[in-house]
Amino acid sequence: MDTLRLDKFLWFARLAKTRAFAQEVAAAGHMRISGRVVDRAHALVRVGDVLSFPLHGRVRVIRIEALPARRGPAAQAQLCYIDLSS
């Protein structure tokens, strides 16, 4: 698996509590994948893509390091990305 839907990645990586919320975040039009504005939840992401988006009152910038196969424990989910906004 070399690509994954944006909403699934946000949910699997525990950046969104529900998949429906992940879809709302993606559809709001404030999400960027490697600098490209995205306004659809079914946009594909790959390892190495940089996501930037507003979430809970701040702008998050993350680089995707791995594509998870499922929504696992939080410790495992955090290994899928590096937070560049810190």
PDB file of N, CA, C and O in Angstrom, chain B, residues numbered from 101:
ATOM      1  N   MET B 101       0.857  -1.186   0.000  1.00  0.00           N
ATOM      2  CA  MET B 101       0.000   0.000   0.000  1.00  0.00           C
ATOM      3  C   MET B 101       0.896   1.239   0.000  1.00  0.00           C
ATOM      4  O   MET B 101       1.592   1.505   0.980  1.00  0.00           O
ATOM      5  N   ASP B 102       0.877   1.988  -1.092  1.00  0.00           N
ATOM      6  CA  ASP B 102       1.735   3.167  -1.184  1.00  0.00           C
ATOM      7  C   ASP B 102       0.960   4.480  -1.101  1.00  0.00           C
ATOM      8  O   ASP B 102       1.572   5.547  -1.044  1.00  0.00           O
ATOM      9  N   THR B 103      -0.375   4.424  -1.093  1.00  0.00           N
ATOM     10  CA  THR B 103      -1.197   5.620  -0.886  1.00  0.00           C
ATOM     11  C   THR B 103      -2.346   5.268   0.062  1.00  0.00           C
ATOM     12  O   THR B 103      -2.691   4.101   0.252  1.00  0.00           O
ATOM     13  N   LEU B 104      -2.924   6.315   0.648  1.00  0.00           N
ATOM     14  CA  LEU B 104      -4.041   6.152   1.568  1.00  0.00           C
ATOM     15  C   LEU B 104      -4.899   7.409   1.486  1.00  0.00           C
ATOM     16  O   LEU B 104      -4.378   8.509   1.301  1.00  0.00           O
ATOM     17  N   ARG B 105      -6.199   7.248   1.621  1.00  0.00           N
ATOM     18  CA  ARG B 105      -7.092   8.409   1.628  1.00  0.00           C
ATOM     19  C   ARG B 105      -6.729   9.331   2.784  1.00  0.00           C
ATOM     20  O   ARG B 105      -6.356   8.871   3.863  1.00  0.00           O
ATOM     21  N   LEU B 106      -6.838  10.616   2.555  1.00  0.00           N
ATOM     22  CA  LEU B 106      -6.506  11.618   3.566  1.00  0.00           C
ATOM     23  C   LEU B 106      -7.318  11.435   4.841  1.00  0.00           C
ATOM     24  O   LEU B 106      -6.758  11.464   5.937  1.00  0.00           O
ATOM     25  N   ASP B 107      -8.632  11.248   4.715  1.00  0.00           N
ATOM     26  CA  ASP B 107      -9.457  11.108   5.914  1.00  0.00           C
ATOM     27  C   ASP B 107      -9.098   9.861   6.704  1.00  0.00           C
ATOM     28  O   ASP B 107      -9.109   9.885   7.934  1.00  0.00           O
ATOM     29  N   LYS B 108      -8.779   8.775   6.016  1.00  0.00           N
ATOM     30  CA  LYS B 108      -8.374   7.556   6.712  1.00  0.00           C
ATOM     31  C   LYS B 108      -7.049   7.766   7.436  1.00  0.00           C
ATOM     32  O   LYS B 108      -6.883   7.312   8.568  1.00  0.00           O
ATOM     33  N   PHE B 109      -6.098   8.455   6.788  1.00  0.00           N
ATOM     34  CA  PHE B 109      -4.819   8.702   7.449  1.00  0.00           C
ATOM     35  C   PHE B 109      -5.010   9.510   8.718  1.00  0.00           C
ATOM     36  O   PHE B 109      -4.459   9.159   9.762  1.00  0.00           O
ATOM     37  N   LEU B 110      -5.785  10.592   8.645  1.00  0.00           N
ATOM     38  CA  LEU B 110      -6.012  11.426   9.832  1.00  0.00           C
ATOM     39  C   LEU B 110      -6.647  10.628  10.962  1.00  0.00           C
ATOM     40  O   LEU B 110      -6.316  10.819  12.132  1.00  0.00           O
ATOM     41  N   TRP B 111      -7.561   9.734  10.605  1.00  0.00           N
ATOM     42  CA  TRP B 111      -8.237   8.924  11.619  1.00  0.00           C
ATOM     43  C   TRP B 111      -7.315   7.824  12.144  1.00  0.00           C
ATOM     44  O   TRP B 111      -7.210   7.639  13.356  1.00  0.00           O
ATOM     45  N   PHE B 112      -6.643   7.089  11.247  1.00  0.00           N
ATOM     46  CA  PHE B 112      -5.733   6.019  11.671  1.00  0.00           C
ATOM     47  C   PHE B 112      -4.597   6.565  12.533  1.00  0.00           C
ATOM     48  O   PHE B 112      -4.188   5.921  13.499  1.00  0.00           O
ATOM     49  N   ALA B 113      -4.085   7.749  12.191  1.00  0.00           N
ATOM     50  CA  ALA B 113      -2.963   8.339  12.921  1.00  0.00           C
ATOM     51  C   ALA B 113      -3.411   9.075  14.181  1.00  0.00           C
ATOM     52  O   ALA B 113      -2.600   9.692  14.871  1.00  0.00           O
ATOM     53  N   ARG B 114      -4.703   9.003  14.471  1.00  0.00           N
ATOM     54  CA  ARG B 114      -5.296   9.596  15.667  1.00  0.00           C
ATOM     55  C   ARG B 114      -5.139  11.114  15.730  1.00  0.00           C
ATOM     56  O   ARG B 114      -5.036  11.694  16.811  1.00  0.00           O
ATOM     57  N   LEU B 115      -5.120  11.749  14.554  1.00  0.00           N
ATOM     58  CA  LEU B 115      -5.134  13.200  14.490  1.00  0.00           C
ATOM     59  C   LEU B 115      -6.569  13.710  14.494  1.00  0.00           C
ATOM     60  O   LEU B 115      -6.812  14.888  14.754  1.00  0.00           O
ATOM     61  N   ALA B 116      -7.516  12.824  14.208  1.00  0.00           N
ATOM     62  CA  ALA B 116      -8.943  13.127  14.258  1.00  0.00           C
ATOM     63  C   ALA B 116      -9.620  12.025  15.071  1.00  0.00           C
ATOM     64  O   ALA B 116      -9.297  10.846  14.927  1.00  0.00           O
ATOM     65  N   LYS B 117     -10.559  12.424  15.925  1.00  0.00           N
ATOM     66  CA  LYS B 117     -11.208  11.456  16.802  1.00  0.00           C
ATOM     67  C   LYS B 117     -12.132  10.505  16.044  1.00  0.00           C
ATOM     68  O   LYS B 117     -12.238   9.330  16.394  1.00  0.00           O
ATOM     69  N   THR B 118     -12.797  11.012  15.009  1.00  0.00           N
ATOM     70  CA  THR B 118     -13.673  10.172  14.193  1.00  0.00           C
ATOM     71  C   THR B 118     -13.341  10.382  12.724  1.00  0.00           C
ATOM     72  O   THR B 118     -12.743  11.389  12.346  1.00  0.00           O
ATOM     73  N   ARG B 119     -13.736   9.421  11.906  1.00  0.00           N
ATOM     74  CA  ARG B 119     -13.497   9.573  10.478  1.00  0.00           C
ATOM     75  C   ARG B 119     -14.380  10.673   9.901  1.00  0.00           C
ATOM     76  O   ARG B 119     -13.982  11.361   8.961  1.00  0.00           O
ATOM     77  N   ALA B 120     -15.565  10.840  10.454  1.00  0.00           N
ATOM     78  CA  ALA B 120     -16.453  11.915   9.999  1.00  0.00           C
ATOM     79  C   ALA B 120     -15.811  13.280  10.254  1.00  0.00           C
ATOM     80  O   ALA B 120     -15.899  14.169   9.408  1.00  0.00           O
ATOM     81  N   PHE B 121     -15.170  13.454  11.405  1.00  0.00           N
ATOM     82  CA  PHE B 121     -14.489  14.704  11.697  1.00  0.00           C
ATOM     83  C   PHE B 121     -13.305  14.902  10.751  1.00  0.00           C
ATOM     84  O   PHE B 121     -13.041  16.021  10.312  1.00  0.00           O
ATOM     85  N   ALA B 122     -12.596  13.824  10.440  1.00  0.00           N
ATOM     86  CA  ALA B 122     -11.481  13.900   9.484  1.00  0.00           C
ATOM     87  C   ALA B 122     -11.983  14.351   8.114  1.00  0.00           C
ATOM     88  O   ALA B 122     -11.317  15.131   7.433  1.00  0.00           O
ATOM     89  N   GLN B 123     -13.152  13.863   7.710  1.00  0.00           N
ATOM     90  CA  GLN B 123     -13.733  14.272   6.436  1.00  0.00           C
ATOM     91  C   GLN B 123     -14.108  15.751   6.462  1.00  0.00           C
ATOM     92  O   GLN B 123     -13.909  16.454   5.471  1.00  0.00           O
ATOM     93  N   GLU B 124     -14.647  16.232   7.581  1.00  0.00           N
ATOM     94  CA  GLU B 124     -14.999  17.652   7.712  1.00  0.00           C
ATOM     95  C   GLU B 124     -13.760  18.530   7.607  1.00  0.00           C
ATOM     96  O   GLU B 124     -13.779  19.552   6.921  1.00  0.00           O
ATOM     97  N   VAL B 125     -12.681  18.138   8.283  1.00  0.00           N
ATOM     98  CA  VAL B 125     -11.439  18.910   8.250  1.00  0.00           C
ATOM     99  C   VAL B 125     -10.911  18.989   6.819  1.00  0.00           C
ATOM    100  O   VAL B 125     -10.490  20.053   6.365  1.00  0.00           O
ATOM    101  N   ALA B 126     -10.936  17.871   6.118  1.00  0.00           N
ATOM    102  CA  ALA B 126     -10.430  17.843   4.743  1.00  0.00           C
ATOM    103  C   ALA B 126     -11.317  18.655   3.801  1.00  0.00           C
ATOM    104  O   ALA B 126     -10.813  19.352   2.920  1.00  0.00           O
ATOM    105  N   ALA B 127     -12.621  18.569   3.981  1.00  0.00           N
ATOM    106  CA  ALA B 127     -13.557  19.256   3.080  1.00  0.00           C
ATOM    107  C   ALA B 127     -13.651  20.751   3.342  1.00  0.00           C
ATOM    108  O   ALA B 127     -14.196  21.483   2.515  1.00  0.00           O
ATOM    109  N   ALA B 128     -13.136  21.221   4.468  1.00  0.00           N
ATOM    110  CA  ALA B 128     -13.215  22.641   4.808  1.00  0.00           C
ATOM    111  C   ALA B 128     -12.367  23.510   3.877  1.00  0.00           C
ATOM    112  O   ALA B 128     -12.591  24.718   3.792  1.00  0.00           O
ATOM    113  N   GLY B 129     -11.398  22.913   3.180  1.00  0.00           N
ATOM    114  CA  GLY B 129     -10.579  23.665   2.236  1.00  0.00           C
ATOM    115  C   GLY B 129      -9.358  24.326   2.846  1.00  0.00           C
ATOM    116  O   GLY B 129      -8.702  25.130   2.184  1.00  0.00           O
ATOM    117  N   HIS B 130      -9.038  24.008   4.093  1.00  0.00           N
ATOM    118  CA  HIS B 130      -7.877  24.604   4.756  1.00  0.00           C
ATOM    119  C   HIS B 130      -6.696  23.644   4.828  1.00  0.00           C
ATOM    120  O   HIS B 130      -5.652  23.986   5.384  1.00  0.00           O
ATOM    121  N   MET B 131      -6.848  22.468   4.280  1.00  0.00           N
ATOM    122  CA  MET B 131      -5.811  21.432   4.326  1.00  0.00           C
ATOM    123  C   MET B 131      -4.879  21.598   3.138  1.00  0.00           C
ATOM    124  O   MET B 131      -5.319  21.899   2.028  1.00  0.00           O
ATOM    125  N   ARG B 132      -3.592  21.401   3.378  1.00  0.00           N
ATOM    126  CA  ARG B 132      -2.599  21.422   2.305  1.00  0.00           C
ATOM    127  C   ARG B 132      -1.790  20.133   2.365  1.00  0.00           C
ATOM    128  O   ARG B 132      -1.377  19.683   3.434  1.00  0.00           O
ATOM    129  N   ILE B 133      -1.576  19.550   1.187  1.00  0.00           N
ATOM    130  CA  ILE B 133      -0.701  18.386   1.062  1.00  0.00           C
ATOM    131  C   ILE B 133       0.489  18.822   0.233  1.00  0.00           C
ATOM    132  O   ILE B 133       0.364  19.082  -0.963  1.00  0.00           O
ATOM    133  N   SER B 134       1.641  18.900   0.871  1.00  0.00           N
ATOM    134  CA  SER B 134       2.876  19.347   0.212  1.00  0.00           C
ATOM    135  C   SER B 134       2.663  20.672  -0.520  1.00  0.00           C
ATOM    136  O   SER B 134       3.131  20.845  -1.645  1.00  0.00           O
ATOM    137  N   GLY B 135       1.956  21.605   0.119  1.00  0.00           N
ATOM    138  CA  GLY B 135       1.743  22.939  -0.422  1.00  0.00           C
ATOM    139  C   GLY B 135       0.537  23.081  -1.328  1.00  0.00           C
ATOM    140  O   GLY B 135       0.172  24.202  -1.683  1.00  0.00           O
ATOM    141  N   ARG B 136      -0.092  21.989  -1.713  1.00  0.00           N
ATOM    142  CA  ARG B 136      -1.252  22.004  -2.611  1.00  0.00           C
ATOM    143  C   ARG B 136      -2.532  22.010  -1.779  1.00  0.00           C
ATOM    144  O   ARG B 136      -2.717  21.145  -0.922  1.00  0.00           O
ATOM    145  N   VAL B 137      -3.411  22.971  -2.021  1.00  0.00           N
ATOM    146  CA  VAL B 137      -4.672  23.069  -1.284  1.00  0.00           C
ATOM    147  C   VAL B 137      -5.574  21.906  -1.665  1.00  0.00           C
ATOM    148  O   VAL B 137      -5.734  21.590  -2.844  1.00  0.00           O
ATOM    149  N   VAL B 138      -6.161  21.272  -0.655  1.00  0.00           N
ATOM    150  CA  VAL B 138      -7.036  20.119  -0.870  1.00  0.00           C
ATOM    151  C   VAL B 138      -8.367  20.401  -0.190  1.00  0.00           C
ATOM    152  O   VAL B 138      -8.407  20.897   0.935  1.00  0.00           O
ATOM    153  N   ASP B 139      -9.461  20.078  -0.885  1.00  0.00           N
ATOM    154  CA  ASP B 139     -10.774  20.285  -0.282  1.00  0.00           C
ATOM    155  C   ASP B 139     -11.645  19.036  -0.400  1.00  0.00           C
ATOM    156  O   ASP B 139     -12.871  19.125  -0.471  1.00  0.00           O
ATOM    157  N   ARG B 140     -11.004  17.885  -0.419  1.00  0.00           N
ATOM    158  CA  ARG B 140     -11.756  16.629  -0.514  1.00  0.00           C
ATOM    159  C   ARG B 140     -11.103  15.565   0.358  1.00  0.00           C
ATOM    160  O   ARG B 140      -9.878  15.482   0.447  1.00  0.00           O
ATOM    161  N   ALA B 141     -11.919  14.769   0.987  1.00  0.00           N
ATOM    162  CA  ALA B 141     -11.436  13.754   1.923  1.00  0.00           C
ATOM    163  C   ALA B 141     -10.778  12.580   1.218  1.00  0.00           C
ATOM    164  O   ALA B 141      -9.984  11.864   1.828  1.00  0.00           O
ATOM    165  N   HIS B 142     -11.090  12.369  -0.050  1.00  0.00           N
ATOM    166  CA  HIS B 142     -10.541  11.216  -0.743  1.00  0.00           C
ATOM    167  C   HIS B 142      -9.226  11.509  -1.470  1.00  0.00           C
ATOM    168  O   HIS B 142      -8.780  10.703  -2.287  1.00  0.00           O
ATOM    169  N   ALA B 143      -8.605  12.654  -1.180  1.00  0.00           N
ATOM    170  CA  ALA B 143      -7.287  12.943  -1.736  1.00  0.00           C
ATOM    171  C   ALA B 143      -6.309  11.898  -1.195  1.00  0.00           C
ATOM    172  O   ALA B 143      -6.426  11.465  -0.049  1.00  0.00           O
ATOM    173  N   LEU B 144      -5.362  11.504  -2.013  1.00  0.00           N
ATOM    174  CA  LEU B 144      -4.420  10.465  -1.612  1.00  0.00           C
ATOM    175  C   LEU B 144      -3.159  11.077  -1.013  1.00  0.00           C
ATOM    176  O   LEU B 144      -2.656  12.092  -1.494  1.00  0.00           O
ATOM    177  N   VAL B 145      -2.660  10.444   0.042  1.00  0.00           N
ATOM    178  CA  VAL B 145      -1.410  10.866   0.671  1.00  0.00           C
ATOM    179  C   VAL B 145      -0.399   9.723   0.557  1.00  0.00           C
ATOM    180  O   VAL B 145      -0.764   8.552   0.450  1.00  0.00           O
ATOM    181  N   ARG B 146       0.869  10.095   0.583  1.00  0.00           N
ATOM    182  CA  ARG B 146       1.975   9.142   0.463  1.00  0.00           C
ATOM    183  C   ARG B 146       3.004   9.426   1.547  1.00  0.00           C
ATOM    184  O   ARG B 146       2.987  10.487   2.170  1.00  0.00           O
ATOM    185  N   VAL B 147       3.881   8.488   1.761  1.00  0.00           N
ATOM    186  CA  VAL B 147       4.995   8.694   2.677  1.00  0.00           C
ATOM    187  C   VAL B 147       5.840   9.842   2.130  1.00  0.00           C
ATOM    188  O   VAL B 147       6.160   9.878   0.942  1.00  0.00           O
ATOM    189  N   GLY B 148       6.196  10.776   3.005  1.00  0.00           N
ATOM    190  CA  GLY B 148       6.985  11.940   2.605  1.00  0.00           C
ATOM    191  C   GLY B 148       6.168  13.191   2.388  1.00  0.00           C
ATOM    192  O   GLY B 148       6.725  14.288   2.367  1.00  0.00           O
ATOM    193  N   ASP B 149       4.845  13.060   2.225  1.00  0.00           N
ATOM    194  CA  ASP B 149       3.988  14.234   2.075  1.00  0.00           C
ATOM    195  C   ASP B 149       3.982  15.046   3.367  1.00  0.00           C
ATOM    196  O   ASP B 149       4.065  14.489   4.462  1.00  0.00           O
ATOM    197  N   VAL B 150       3.884  16.356   3.228  1.00  0.00           N
ATOM    198  CA  VAL B 150       3.786  17.257   4.374  1.00  0.00           C
ATOM    199  C   VAL B 150       2.365  17.799   4.400  1.00  0.00           C
ATOM    200  O   VAL B 150       1.905  18.405   3.432  1.00  0.00           O
ATOM    201  N   LEU B 151       1.675  17.577   5.510  1.00  0.00           N
ATOM    202  CA  LEU B 151       0.306  18.066   5.693  1.00  0.00           C
ATOM    203  C   LEU B 151       0.336  19.278   6.601  1.00  0.00           C
ATOM    204  O   LEU B 151       1.027  19.278   7.620  1.00  0.00           O
ATOM    205  N   SER B 152      -0.407  20.312   6.240  1.00  0.00           N
ATOM    206  CA  SER B 152      -0.584  21.471   7.120  1.00  0.00           C
ATOM    207  C   SER B 152      -2.071  21.774   7.169  1.00  0.00           C
ATOM    208  O   SER B 152      -2.748  21.831   6.143  1.00  0.00           O
ATOM    209  N   PHE B 153      -2.569  21.968   8.398  1.00  0.00           N
ATOM    210  CA  PHE B 153      -3.997  22.167   8.595  1.00  0.00           C
ATOM    211  C   PHE B 153      -4.255  22.738   9.979  1.00  0.00           C
ATOM    212  O   PHE B 153      -3.498  22.479  10.915  1.00  0.00           O
ATOM    213  N   PRO B 154      -5.329  23.519  10.110  1.00  0.00           N
ATOM    214  CA  PRO B 154      -5.704  24.016  11.437  1.00  0.00           C
ATOM    215  C   PRO B 154      -6.454  22.921  12.196  1.00  0.00           C
ATOM    216  O   PRO B 154      -7.322  22.247  11.642  1.00  0.00           O
ATOM    217  N   LEU B 155      -6.105  22.757  13.466  1.00  0.00           N
ATOM    218  CA  LEU B 155      -6.773  21.760  14.295  1.00  0.00           C
ATOM    219  C   LEU B 155      -6.716  22.201  15.745  1.00  0.00           C
ATOM    220  O   LEU B 155      -5.636  22.414  16.296  1.00  0.00           O
ATOM    221  N   HIS B 156      -7.861  22.336  16.350  1.00  0.00           N
ATOM    222  CA  HIS B 156      -7.987  22.707  17.766  1.00  0.00           C
ATOM    223  C   HIS B 156      -7.262  24.010  18.099  1.00  0.00           C
ATOM    224  O   HIS B 156      -6.546  24.096  19.097  1.00  0.00           O
ATOM    225  N   GLY B 157      -7.455  25.023  17.251  1.00  0.00           N
ATOM    226  CA  GLY B 157      -6.943  26.349  17.544  1.00  0.00           C
ATOM    227  C   GLY B 157      -5.486  26.593  17.192  1.00  0.00           C
ATOM    228  O   GLY B 157      -4.943  27.638  17.550  1.00  0.00           O
ATOM    229  N   ARG B 158      -4.842  25.675  16.511  1.00  0.00           N
ATOM    230  CA  ARG B 158      -3.460  25.899  16.087  1.00  0.00           C
ATOM    231  C   ARG B 158      -3.228  25.228  14.746  1.00  0.00           C
ATOM    232  O   ARG B 158      -4.005  24.365  14.335  1.00  0.00           O
ATOM    233  N   VAL B 159      -2.174  25.616  14.069  1.00  0.00           N
ATOM    234  CA  VAL B 159      -1.845  25.037  12.771  1.00  0.00           C
ATOM    235  C   VAL B 159      -0.876  23.881  13.000  1.00  0.00           C
ATOM    236  O   VAL B 159       0.178  24.045  13.613  1.00  0.00           O
ATOM    237  N   ARG B 160      -1.254  22.723  12.500  1.00  0.00           N
ATOM    238  CA  ARG B 160      -0.401  21.536  12.608  1.00  0.00           C
ATOM    239  C   ARG B 160       0.324  21.345  11.284  1.00  0.00           C
ATOM    240  O   ARG B 160      -0.280  21.479  10.219  1.00  0.00           O
ATOM    241  N   VAL B 161       1.597  21.038  11.344  1.00  0.00           N
ATOM    242  CA  VAL B 161       2.393  20.706  10.167  1.00  0.00           C
ATOM    243  C   VAL B 161       3.070  19.381  10.480  1.00  0.00           C
ATOM    244  O   VAL B 161       3.870  19.285  11.411  1.00  0.00           O
ATOM    245  N   ILE B 162       2.742  18.362   9.695  1.00  0.00           N
ATOM    246  CA  ILE B 162       3.297  17.034   9.941  1.00  0.00           C
ATOM    247  C   ILE B 162       3.839  16.454   8.637  1.00  0.00           C
ATOM    248  O   ILE B 162       3.354  16.765   7.549  1.00  0.00           O
ATOM    249  N   ARG B 163       4.849  15.609   8.774  1.00  0.00           N
ATOM    250  CA  ARG B 163       5.386  14.865   7.626  1.00  0.00           C
ATOM    251  C   ARG B 163       5.043  13.394   7.832  1.00  0.00           C
ATOM    252  O   ARG B 163       5.298  12.832   8.897  1.00  0.00           O
ATOM    253  N   ILE B 164       4.473  12.786   6.823  1.00  0.00           N
ATOM    254  CA  ILE B 164       4.061  11.393   6.912  1.00  0.00           C
ATOM    255  C   ILE B 164       5.288  10.495   6.779  1.00  0.00           C
ATOM    256  O   ILE B 164       6.040  10.587   5.809  1.00  0.00           O
ATOM    257  N   GLU B 165       5.477   9.629   7.768  1.00  0.00           N
ATOM    258  CA  GLU B 165       6.610   8.706   7.792  1.00  0.00           C
ATOM    259  C   GLU B 165       6.208   7.285   7.423  1.00  0.00           C
ATOM    260  O   GLU B 165       7.031   6.521   6.919  1.00  0.00           O
ATOM    261  N   ALA B 166       4.953   6.922   7.668  1.00  0.00           N
ATOM    262  CA  ALA B 166       4.455   5.580   7.359  1.00  0.00           C
ATOM    263  C   ALA B 166       2.945   5.652   7.190  1.00  0.00           C
ATOM    264  O   ALA B 166       2.289   6.527   7.754  1.00  0.00           O
ATOM    265  N   LEU B 167       2.404   4.731   6.416  1.00  0.00           N
ATOM    266  CA  LEU B 167       0.957   4.653   6.230  1.00  0.00           C
ATOM    267  C   LEU B 167       0.427   3.485   7.055  1.00  0.00           C
ATOM    268  O   LEU B 167       0.734   2.328   6.765  1.00  0.00           O
ATOM    269  N   PRO B 168      -0.362   3.784   8.074  1.00  0.00           N
ATOM    270  CA  PRO B 168      -0.878   2.711   8.925  1.00  0.00           C
ATOM    271  C   PRO B 168      -1.922   1.869   8.192  1.00  0.00           C
ATOM    272  O   PRO B 168      -2.624   2.365   7.311  1.00  0.00           O
ATOM    273  N   ALA B 169      -2.015   0.606   8.562  1.00  0.00           N
ATOM    274  CA  ALA B 169      -2.992  -0.294   7.953  1.00  0.00           C
ATOM    275  C   ALA B 169      -4.319  -0.273   8.708  1.00  0.00           C
ATOM    276  O   ALA B 169      -5.350  -0.692   8.182  1.00  0.00           O
ATOM    277  N   ARG B 170      -4.282   0.222   9.951  1.00  0.00           N
ATOM    278  CA  ARG B 170      -5.499   0.271  10.765  1.00  0.00           C
ATOM    279  C   ARG B 170      -5.314   1.328  11.851  1.00  0.00           C
ATOM    280  O   ARG B 170      -4.227   1.881  12.018  1.00  0.00           O
ATOM    281  N   ARG B 171      -6.380   1.593  12.575  1.00  0.00           N
ATOM    282  CA  ARG B 171      -6.320   2.520  13.702  1.00  0.00           C
ATOM    283  C   ARG B 171      -5.867   1.734  14.923  1.00  0.00           C
ATOM    284  O   ARG B 171      -6.642   0.985  15.517  1.00  0.00           O
ATOM    285  N   GLY B 172      -4.633   1.910  15.281  1.00  0.00           N
ATOM    286  CA  GLY B 172      -4.058   1.158  16.392  1.00  0.00           C
ATOM    287  C   GLY B 172      -3.890   2.026  17.625  1.00  0.00           C
ATOM    288  O   GLY B 172      -4.481   3.101  17.725  1.00  0.00           O
ATOM    289  N   PRO B 173      -3.084   1.556  18.557  1.00  0.00           N
ATOM    290  CA  PRO B 173      -2.830   2.322  19.787  1.00  0.00           C
ATOM    291  C   PRO B 173      -2.137   3.655  19.485  1.00  0.00           C
ATOM    292  O   PRO B 173      -1.485   3.808  18.452  1.00  0.00           O
ATOM    293  N   ALA B 174      -2.287   4.601  20.389  1.00  0.00           N
ATOM    294  CA  ALA B 174      -1.735   5.946  20.190  1.00  0.00           C
ATOM    295  C   ALA B 174      -0.223   5.920  19.988  1.00  0.00           C
ATOM    296  O   ALA B 174       0.304   6.653  19.151  1.00  0.00           O
ATOM    297  N   ALA B 175       0.469   5.090  20.742  1.00  0.00           N
ATOM    298  CA  ALA B 175       1.932   5.028  20.610  1.00  0.00           C
ATOM    299  C   ALA B 175       2.334   4.571  19.210  1.00  0.00           C
ATOM    300  O   ALA B 175       3.309   5.073  18.651  1.00  0.00           O
ATOM    301  N   GLN B 176       1.608   3.644  18.654  1.00  0.00           N
ATOM    302  CA  GLN B 176       1.881   3.160  17.303  1.00  0.00           C
ATOM    303  C   GLN B 176       1.506   4.220  16.266  1.00  0.00           C
ATOM    304  O   GLN B 176       2.202   4.379  15.263  1.00  0.00           O
ATOM    305  N   ALA B 177       0.425   4.935  16.500  1.00  0.00           N
ATOM    306  CA  ALA B 177      -0.031   5.966  15.565  1.00  0.00           C
ATOM    307  C   ALA B 177       0.969   7.111  15.478  1.00  0.00           C
ATOM    308  O   ALA B 177       1.160   7.676  14.401  1.00  0.00           O
ATOM    309  N   GLN B 178       1.601   7.460  16.576  1.00  0.00           N
ATOM    310  CA  GLN B 178       2.554   8.570  16.583  1.00  0.00           C
ATOM    311  C   GLN B 178       3.814   8.267  15.792  1.00  0.00           C
ATOM    312  O   GLN B 178       4.543   9.190  15.429  1.00  0.00           O
ATOM    313  N   LEU B 179       4.087   7.013  15.518  1.00  0.00           N
ATOM    314  CA  LEU B 179       5.240   6.636  14.710  1.00  0.00           C
ATOM    315  C   LEU B 179       5.000   6.858  13.218  1.00  0.00           C
ATOM    316  O   LEU B 179       5.933   6.765  12.420  1.00  0.00           O
ATOM    317  N   CYS B 180       3.765   7.150  12.839  1.00  0.00           N
ATOM    318  CA  CYS B 180       3.412   7.315  11.430  1.00  0.00           C
ATOM    319  C   CYS B 180       3.691   8.726  10.912  1.00  0.00           C
ATOM    320  O   CYS B 180       3.626   8.956   9.704  1.00  0.00           O
ATOM    321  N   TYR B 181       3.996   9.663  11.788  1.00  0.00           N
ATOM    322  CA  TYR B 181       4.249  11.026  11.336  1.00  0.00           C
ATOM    323  C   TYR B 181       5.221  11.733  12.289  1.00  0.00           C
ATOM    324  O   TYR B 181       5.418  11.320  13.432  1.00  0.00           O
ATOM    325  N   ILE B 182       5.811  12.798  11.781  1.00  0.00           N
ATOM    326  CA  ILE B 182       6.673  13.665  12.588  1.00  0.00           C
ATOM    327  C   ILE B 182       6.014  15.035  12.612  1.00  0.00           C
ATOM    328  O   ILE B 182       5.676  15.584  11.564  1.00  0.00           O
ATOM    329  N   ASP B 183       5.832  15.581  13.797  1.00  0.00           N
ATOM    330  CA  ASP B 183       5.211  16.891  13.958  1.00  0.00           C
ATOM    331  C   ASP B 183       6.269  17.970  13.751  1.00  0.00           C
ATOM    332  O   ASP B 183       7.179  18.116  14.567  1.00  0.00           O
ATOM    333  N   LEU B 184       6.152  18.718  12.670  1.00  0.00           N
ATOM    334  CA  LEU B 184       7.100  19.777  12.329  1.00  0.00           C
ATOM    335  C   LEU B 184       6.693  21.137  12.902  1.00  0.00           C
ATOM    336  O   LEU B 184       7.460  22.097  12.826  1.00  0.00           O
ATOM    337  N   SER B 185       5.495  21.220  13.471  1.00  0.00           N
ATOM    338  CA  SER B 185       4.988  22.501  13.969  1.00  0.00           C
ATOM    339  C   SER B 185       5.485  22.830  15.362  1.00  0.00           C
ATOM    340  O   SER B 185       5.252  23.938  15.845  1.00  0.00           O
ATOM    341  N   SER B 186       6.150  21.920  16.010  1.00  0.00           N
ATOM    342  CA  SER B 186       6.625  22.155  17.389  1.00  0.00           C
ATOM    343  C   SER B 186       7.900  22.941  17.405  1.00  0.00           C
ATOM    344  O   SER B 186       8.437  23.226  18.475  1.00  0.00           O
TER     345      SER B 186
END
